[in-house]
Amino acid sequence: MYLVFTTNDFPWLTIIVVFPISAGSLMLFLPHRGNKVNKWYTICICILELLLTTYAFCYNFKMDDPLIQLSEDYKWINFFDFYWRLGIDGLSIGTILLTGFITTLATLAAFPVTRDSRLFHFLMLAMYSGQIGSFSSRDILLFFIMWELELIPVYLLLSMWGGKKRLYSATKFILYTAGSSIFLLIGVLGISLYGSNEPTLNLELLANQAYPVTLEILFYIGFLIAFAVKLPIIPLHTWLPDTHGEAHYSTCMLLAGILLKMGAYGLVRINMELLPHAHSMFSPWLMVVGTIQIIYAASTSPGQRNLKKRIAYSSVSHMGFIIIGIGSITDPGLNGAILQIISHGFIGAALFFLAGTSYDRIRLVYLDEMGGMAISIPKIFTMFTILSMASLALPGMSGFVAELIVFFGIITSQKYFLISKILIIFVMAIGMILTPIYLLSMSRQMFYGYKLINAKNFSFFDSGPRELFLSISILLPIIGIGIYPDFVLSLASDKVESILSNYFYG
Amino acid sequence: MEHTYQYSWIIPFIPLPVPILLGAGLLLFPTATKNLRRMWTFLSIFLLSIVMIFSLYLSIQQIFLSCIHQNVWSWTINNEFSFEFGYFIDPLTSIMSILITTVGILVLIYSDNYMSHDQGYLRFFAYMSFFNTSMLGLVTSSNLIQVYFFWELVGMCSYLLIGFWFTRPIAANACQKAFVTNRVGDFGLLLGILGLYWITGSFEFQDLFEIFNNLILNNRVNLLFLTLCAFLLFVGPIAKSAQFPLHVWLPDAMEGPTPISALIHAATMVAAGIFLVARLLPLFIVIPSIMYIISLIGIITVLLGATLALAQKDIKRGLAYSTMSQLGYMMLALGMGSYRSALFHLITHAYSKALLFLGSGSIIHSMEAIVGYSPDKSQNMILMGGLTKHVPITKTAFLVGTLSLCGIPPLACFWSKDEILNDSLLFSPIFGIIACSTAGLTAFYMFRIYLLTFEGHLNTYFINYSGKKSRSFYSISLWGKEEDKKLNRNFGLVPLLTMNNTKKASFFCNKTYKISNNVRNQTFITVENFGLNTRTFYYPHESDNTILFPMLVLLLFTLFIGAIGIPFNQEGIDFDILSKLLTPSINLLHTNSQNFVDWYEFLKNAIFSVSIALFGIFIAYCLYKPFYSSKLNLTLLNSFKKWSSKRIRWEKPINFVYNWSYNRGYIDTFFKKYLTESIRKLAKQTNFFDKRIVDGITNGVGITSFFVGEVTKYIGGSRISSYLFLYLCYVLIFLMILFFFYFEKF
């Protein structure tokens, strides 16, 4: 038995992908005895899954190998060569671990959910599978299927457990993302059917394929639209504030922590790896769009009255750094983008969690109605302050390292002229000034002052052990990465080099 | 000895356990942590004293054998980029770390008592220790990235500490303002660092200087770009050290607890900007234009800070503007290239200003018991006065600090300020004149603060006092003097304050319009407004020993710290500790006379500067010395009579200067009106754009498709004939297209 677990042939990834959803469907057979059973069952599944993932990656993943590892290849549909093909490399291992971590914590955060908790938890687990599946699939059609699988739970979670305008935002979300999926599907089919009678769905084979320039650009645009909605890139971002504003905060954690990262992952995985020529053509535009996005979202954010929408715009603004990092086509830039994916996964999730918990207490959404909460909930205040500092890229936290490396990537980029580099860096740095304005004024409006002291019903409980544990366990990796970024950088650096080698010799 | 250097990386880490443990303890085990209470204070003081001993040892070694020690470790290893962390010990570092630790320890001792009744006692100590850690990290950093790292951390500590009393809305606004303003500086600093990296390919100080000098010598780089980068780098110090356009945060930062103002906003953090410029001086010095900009900004700040300090009611704000002005002196000295005098002034000013702030804290502490805890009252100089009787020790300490800052000979600031004034006269006559006249202004406003606070009678109970004199109505001038009606009859207007006549004369006066017996206008605050009608009068008490002890130690420092810069004649060679420490550093102005001090020259300059200071003190004394306690003023006031014909002419400029100072030079208003409002407007507009246009298109598409659906439903109407009709239409269109293509082909 022990031998089985240590050999490479053991289907680790299949188990990791399938386990949550299958365990989730077993929840139907659980005795119907209230929410408690469901909650604990789901948490156990999540923790088990996280441990399993960590164990598998610890023992079977070699850091210095840029190739696919833990790969699995099972024929699924014979006649068009469709395989159940999984595998991870340096790019996906970070995001998979992030998924495990955030989903576990989101399940923990969803403790107060009582309505239909069985369905809720099942959907969480289904989402878990979908996300890990899309991060680990090595087959482009499988990637698409997992991508779609992941949307349905989000839609349901949004439309059933959201706020007042939940139906509007859920519809908006599904229309946006499903609409963009059409482009993804077109791209997938086009790219796989090009040039041969048999469809090629294997990502490794596709990576070595060359296309005519116009076709490559068309594919690129198709994929870009799909990922731009998910990431989001302006002007396709408007689903995000609505969705985040209405969703339950555990869903928000998943959305901000992982779902947005799927767009970034897709951009690197498909647009950069498969379509290098088109990418080097489009990258200046990506940089421009990214810079505009940073400024645009950062200046839209202070205008929001809704607390969660303000944080949502801050995530949009931070996604700009990822776009710029991807667009810079340099080693530091791409590393920075990957680090930003991980770092924002933690920070965004934590901020939404804290916003949600404070909302649970004060029951007010609009910032200008709040005030003076620091007196009664000092712990949440402390955590919120620390995390908004992390979000505005305070050194010693992960956001700073990511942004610094992205800056560094632009500086060292050989591709652009000096003037354009200066301009882009300058505008990005203006975003650096705008970020504290909205984050700190948010924290000031919520916590500082004494406004609500005299109001009635002004006695909240401070965060209990569960909430404290949750926020501290998100905080620790943030500080850990900030102090020693090699934790994450070393995972992806070899893969990044191998991706970029296409650009210099190709 | 190598051993000591090897272990010096530990300097910033020694105080680190306290904030970590305290933070974790407060979050996880609040009651247990709070029970330990004073143990934490002892621990943090103990750890900081270890650092102090260590850095003392280091600097003693530096005196005998001046050398630079550097060691780096890699932080991130990657093929394409690598960042390094390390430490860099040179005389500048050791001086700064001694400064930080000594002031830090004293302030910690002080705040044990000052904050003892505060709920956030432990939180305060956690922040303070974290500040000490990051400040020590800043001064020992070996490359620019590390400097930026700690630079921001220091700014964050300042943010947290300014907003320490978070229930006060003013404090909440002030801390956000401080952070955002500092962030503007960080923006420049980061861009400058990146630009320099692009030019030289290094972050390390020494490599940077070397490559930079080579590039300049070989003229291989665009000078404009270089100047731009250097200027952007300088924006960081502008914000941190509260220099001219970005100084707005410093006076507001006084909302924080007073120990913070002493440690962070007077002695250490604001000096970080000076430190960075001093550290990068080898880089700035090769670009003359940037040196000129530095000195220009310095001199603007000197003058602006001094003029703004003239009319402050709040004792801490007055001191804050004075800090700003003194920082301007340091920046000026650096811009002139006199590294030594800038650092000398940094040291002496840090101790003197810390002493003054701690003194003001002690006063505030005493006043709080009487007038209440609102900073509007407890820090209001109008309500003080006559505290000499009640708080004699504080008074002595405050007086020594004031005299030192004015530049009266045996005290610390005299030596350093004198050097800067000399150098500025050598550098450029205009700068010299401005700097010297500002020295007079400094003396004036410092003594104004002193006299208002300690002389005369306690104004809080002024009603009572006036009752004895059976006056029906009294008002206290904001400018600090009680008006006697009898005198008012003689002079309709009393010019209260005269400036140095020889220079740009600026007269300050409180306008006293006689409008039907009422002697009031905006400059007057009537005591009745505060409505303190209590029968029993409490008088302020001297603070506890734990508050007095740090002040006395700082008093000693203020008395004797000047000695490190005074040349001793030893075996025919002039020798002073500071020069010995800073031998390898740069001095532009005295290249030849480094080891040769002309005593005649020195005496001449000293007498000149002291006489300016004395003149300022004299005027302050004349104008703020309370009337009823001295008859001397009557004669003086009679002499003003001669001017009474001229005074109308002066009214306008006086008003202008008064308003200028009272409204903080309109700079805050300007920023508020144009910057804050424009950002708000921008936010509103982008929000509108986002909501109506970007989102509007999406929603529009949704609504359109809905209507199209409705229309087709209506048209369709489940009738076979209409379906057939539509079907035929489509077929027809298809056929037409086919037809056209067919014809085109042939």
HADDOCK unambig.tbl for C-alpha pairs under 7 A between the chains (distance, minus, plus):
assign (segid A and resid 235 and name CA) (segid B and resid 694 and name CA) 6.43 0.50 0.50
assign (segid A and resid 238 and name CA) (segid B and resid 695 and name CA) 5.77 0.50 0.50
assign (segid A and resid 299 and name CA) (segid B and resid 682 and name CA) 6.78 0.50 0.50
assign (segid A and resid 299 and name CA) (segid B and resid 683 and name CA) 4.99 0.50 0.50
assign (segid A and resid 299 and name CA) (segid B and resid 686 and name CA) 6.72 0.50 0.50
assign (segid A and resid 300 and name CA) (segid B and resid 683 and name CA) 5.09 0.50 0.50
assign (segid A and resid 300 and name CA) (segid B and resid 686 and name CA) 5.30 0.50 0.50
assign (segid A and resid 300 and name CA) (segid B and resid 687 and name CA) 4.96 0.50 0.50
assign (segid A and resid 302 and name CA) (segid B and resid 683 and name CA) 5.91 0.50 0.50
assign (segid A and resid 303 and name CA) (segid B and resid 683 and name CA) 5.01 0.50 0.50
assign (segid A and resid 303 and name CA) (segid B and resid 684 and name CA) 5.40 0.50 0.50
assign (segid A and resid 303 and name CA) (segid B and resid 687 and name CA) 5.86 0.50 0.50
assign (segid A and resid 331 and name CA) (segid B and resid 80 and name CA) 6.41 0.50 0.50
assign (segid A and resid 332 and name CA) (segid B and resid 80 and name CA) 6.78 0.50 0.50
assign (segid A and resid 332 and name CA) (segid B and resid 81 and name CA) 6.75 0.50 0.50
assign (segid A and resid 372 and name CA) (segid B and resid 167 and name CA) 6.61 0.50 0.50
assign (segid A and resid 379 and name CA) (segid B and resid 27 and name CA) 6.53 0.50 0.50
assign (segid A and resid 394 and name CA) (segid B and resid 152 and name CA) 6.60 0.50 0.50
assign (segid A and resid 395 and name CA) (segid B and resid 149 and name CA) 5.14 0.50 0.50
assign (segid A and resid 395 and name CA) (segid B and resid 152 and name CA) 6.63 0.50 0.50
assign (segid A and resid 395 and name CA) (segid B and resid 153 and name CA) 6.74 0.50 0.50
assign (segid A and resid 411 and name CA) (segid B and resid 198 and name CA) 6.43 0.50 0.50
assign (segid A and resid 429 and name CA) (segid B and resid 187 and name CA) 5.99 0.50 0.50
assign (segid A and resid 432 and name CA) (segid B and resid 187 and name CA) 6.89 0.50 0.50
assign (segid A and resid 433 and name CA) (segid B and resid 180 and name CA) 6.80 0.50 0.50
assign (segid A and resid 433 and name CA) (segid B and resid 183 and name CA) 5.87 0.50 0.50
assign (segid A and resid 433 and name CA) (segid B and resid 184 and name CA) 6.00 0.50 0.50
assign (segid A and resid 433 and name CA) (segid B and resid 187 and name CA) 6.88 0.50 0.50
assign (segid A and resid 436 and name CA) (segid B and resid 180 and name CA) 6.41 0.50 0.50
assign (segid A and resid 437 and name CA) (segid B and resid 180 and name CA) 6.51 0.50 0.50
assign (segid A and resid 440 and name CA) (segid B and resid 176 and name CA) 6.41 0.50 0.50
assign (segid A and resid 444 and name CA) (segid B and resid 172 and name CA) 6.31 0.50 0.50
assign (segid A and resid 448 and name CA) (segid B and resid 166 and name CA) 5.12 0.50 0.50
assign (segid A and resid 448 and name CA) (segid B and resid 167 and name CA) 5.53 0.50 0.50
assign (segid A and resid 448 and name CA) (segid B and resid 169 and name CA) 6.73 0.50 0.50
assign (segid A and resid 448 and name CA) (segid B and resid 172 and name CA) 6.08 0.50 0.50
assign (segid A and resid 449 and name CA) (segid B and resid 166 and name CA) 6.07 0.50 0.50
assign (segid A and resid 449 and name CA) (segid B and resid 167 and name CA) 4.05 0.50 0.50
assign (segid A and resid 449 and name CA) (segid B and resid 168 and name CA) 5.29 0.50 0.50
assign (segid A and resid 449 and name CA) (segid B and resid 169 and name CA) 4.78 0.50 0.50
assign (segid A and resid 450 and name CA) (segid B and resid 167 and name CA) 5.19 0.50 0.50
assign (segid A and resid 484 and name CA) (segid B and resid 75 and name CA) 6.95 0.50 0.50
assign (segid A and resid 485 and name CA) (segid B and resid 76 and name CA) 6.58 0.50 0.50
assign (segid A and resid 486 and name CA) (segid B and resid 76 and name CA) 5.62 0.50 0.50
